[in-house]
Amino acid sequence: MSHCTGQILEEHVEEERTRGNEFGSVIYVGDGSNDLCPALRLDDNGVVFPRQNFSLDRRIRGLTTPMKARVEPWNCASQILETLKTL
């Protein structure tokens, strides 16, 4: 049986919320086309890091409606770290 990563992400956030743990933001790092579903489920407090010129990056750039989450393309892990320091 296959599970939707977006659904798993939402269930995890909701489960933590019921335990009293609130996330200021949810960060998602991905590069595959299957990462689009969870990236689209992030709200305006979320940040998605699509690896530049990989499937997720291309799919996000091809969207006709902007994502709610902030999009920060990367090609080196140090870029992710530097962005996270500013959040």
N, C-alpha and C positions, 0 to 999 in steps of 0.2 A: 504494500500500500504506500502511495506517495503522499507526502504532506506539502502543503503550500507554505513556503517560507514566510510570506506575508502574514498568513493566519497565525503561524507559530509566534512571530514577533508580536502581533497584537495580543495574543493570549498571554504571553509572558509579561508584557507591560501591564495588562489588566490584573493578572495574578499578583504581581508586585504591588499594584495600587491597592488591592483588597487587603494586603498585609501592612498597609500604611507606608509603603515606599513609593514616593513620587519621583519621577525623573524630570529634571529640569529640561533636558533634551535627550533625544535618542540619536545616536550616531550609527550610521550604516556604511560599511566599506564593502565595495564589490567590484567585479569586473565582467561577470557573465550576464547574458540576456535574461537568465532566470532571476537575477537580482532586481529587476525592474519592479516586480510586484511588491516586495517589501519596501522598496524605496518610495513607491507611490503612496504607501500607507502612512508615511511619516507626516506629521503636522508641521506647522510653521515654526515650531521650536526644534525640529529635527535638522540634521545635516547628513547629506549623502555624499560619499566620496567615491565617484566612479573613476576607475583607472582610465587615464587618457587613451583614446583611440582603441579601446576594447569595446565589446558588445554593449555593456551598460551605458557607457559614455555616448556611443552612437545612438542608442535608443532614446536616451534622455534628450539629446540634441534634436531628435526627430519628432519629439512630442509637439502636438499642436496647442496644447494647454500647458502653461507653466506648472511646475511642481510646487507644492506647498512648502516643502523643505528647501533649505539652502543647499545649493549644489557647489561642491568644491572638487573639481577634477584634479587628479594627482598622477604623477609618474614615478615618484620616489617617496618612500615611506616617511622620510623626514619632512616632506610637505604636509602630510597629515598631522604629524606631531606639532609642527609650528602653528597650524591652524587651530588645533585643539588647545594650545596654550592661550589663544586669544578669546576662547569661549568663556 
